[in-house]
């Protein structure tokens, strides 16, 4: 079997945005116009194709990123023929910050993104988060200012907020005709034509001359656009300065190169719900976003030596390499492992090597996904995004490759959970079933953790927020038929140290026969917040034999897990092992592990250990008349207000608040604002807990 579409015609893209900016509605239009679906599913009616989980349809939000494949020839709405067909692999990602892992893992494997903004609110808190994640992975993008038909919508204000908060490199390539209820048409500044969308679901795209009353505006914005584009190409710049006319083709070609190099970001306008502008966005995906061939080769490292870099090019003739970026449980097929293929090709029924677990995996079937529908394919090629069936031990972030040509691709790093709840099955008989079901959910979601408290035997679930854990408990009930009782949410506190200290422990135990002997001296130093743990071995002249060093490190890590103030894990510190002694007969790994553990506990106490709490970045949007009440309430929750911003008919408050004060905040906010306020928060950093509250935490832990 050979490739149907050349790799130059592939576009692997995602749609990312703040919650409620209209991502899923935009994706549904993509599917409708590209002919994948014949009826449009609406989010607000619970019918969206890409939101296939029951919880997504009920809540009207996206929880898991869904993958789908569609086909498009730019300008096909004019010719009514598919002449230059491109294959678009599309991932619709969640906007709610509790599901940030879904966005992160999707961006890691995408070549481009469409960032959707709400034309009323402009840049919102999580627009900034997804933007930063896209920056981290150098993902070229297009902006789409949506919802311009809504009351209070303003293209210029939204664009200004992109310039102010995200990037100066955004360039408008369209301008709206009319705003709010009057928003009808779009001006294409490159072609200098007006565009209207008519017929069933706006399927007919008609280009016509720009109305007289809009000509001045169009010329002014076209001038701004040309200045930004020609600055990226010396030849064009000289032509422009010499007063020559620059053709639409030259502009497109230069803009494409600048977008792929992440130097410019085109901004487009429309209203997905009212079927205006989406076909032009699909055109832009094909015109400006890269194919796998336009991007640098993917880098991996040698399995045995991290220093050795290995390159893989998007070429069918190279050895196969791919990254598993999502694991999902499917009721009909079993476990689906979503894989982005970077190089080579692979036929179903064969074996791939997982370089992280160092095991062979047999791929029994390969599926191309259309949200939750699927199509069987025989073979996967470089650039494809598919789901493998039959993999036993492959998780998110694992590399799958040809066994004779091994490499490890860059892993995906996920944020740590900040909130926990305790769960138990309502029926004791369900204990085992609950464990197995939670294990499946944990395999799917890298930011969800399940552990058993050693002392009490309780099952503790940890995640990114209340909504995240709500959904997990809900899925336990619906997908696995396990009813649970849920305890109060608990905050994941941490501990750290204030100053440097030194500690020594000599662990000597004499029993009948062979004794135990381990002796270590440690230096302990604090590190900056977020720098993590570092263990340094400075033993000289073999005062402790080399084989015991890992045991000391293990003991130190175990002691850090237990903490010294209130039993929370210690973070952000450097431990140096610089001296000690051993006994020819009695020394053992166990003795050194215990010595390391005891020395660390002693040293951390001397170093002034204290408790840290997670601080959340909060955005609250409310009608102006409730401003005083809401700010008063936030102050009573130890909140610090960073700024308040006026938006059309609402106020946005940005604040930082300890997570422990924010449980059931959504309910309080609703009652303070007659149900009209909304809020969203995300983890920002760990900070020191005030003394009186620290005491409460210690006592609460003892109870």
Secondary structure, 3 states (H helix, E strand, C coil): CCCCCCHHHEEEEEEEECCCCCHHHHHHHHHHHCCCCCCCCCCCCCCCCCCCCHHHHHHCCCCCCEEEEEEECCCHHHHCCCCCCEEEEEEECCCCHHHHHHHHHHHHHCCEEEEEEECCCECCHHHHHHHHHHHHCCCEEEEEEECCCCCCCCHHHHHHHHHHHCCCCEEECEEEECCHHHCCEEEECCCCEEEEEECHHHCEEEEECCCHHHHHHHHHHHHHHHHHHHCCCHHHHHHHHCCCCCCHHHHHHHHHHHHHCCCCEEEEECECCCCECHHHHHHHHHHHCCCHHHCCCEEEECCCCCCCEEEECCCCCCCCEEEEEEEEEECCCEEEEEEEEEECEEECCCEEEECCCCEEEECCEEEEEECCEEEEECEEECCCEEEEECCCCCCCCCEEECCCCCCEECCCCCCCCCEEEEEEECCHHHHHHHHHHHHHHHHHCCCCEEEECCCCCCEEEEECCHHHHHHHHHHHHHHHCCCEEECCCEECCEEECCCCEEEEEEEEECCCCCCEEEEEEEEEEECCCCCCCEEEECCCCCCCCHHHHHHHHHHHHHHHHHCCCCCCCECCEEEEEEEEECCCCCECHHHHHHHHHHHHHHHHHHCCCEEEEEEEEEEEEECHHHHHHHHHHHHHCCCEEEEEEEECCEEEEEEEEEHHHCCCHHHHHHHHCCCCCEEEEEEEEEEECCHHHHHHHHHHHHC
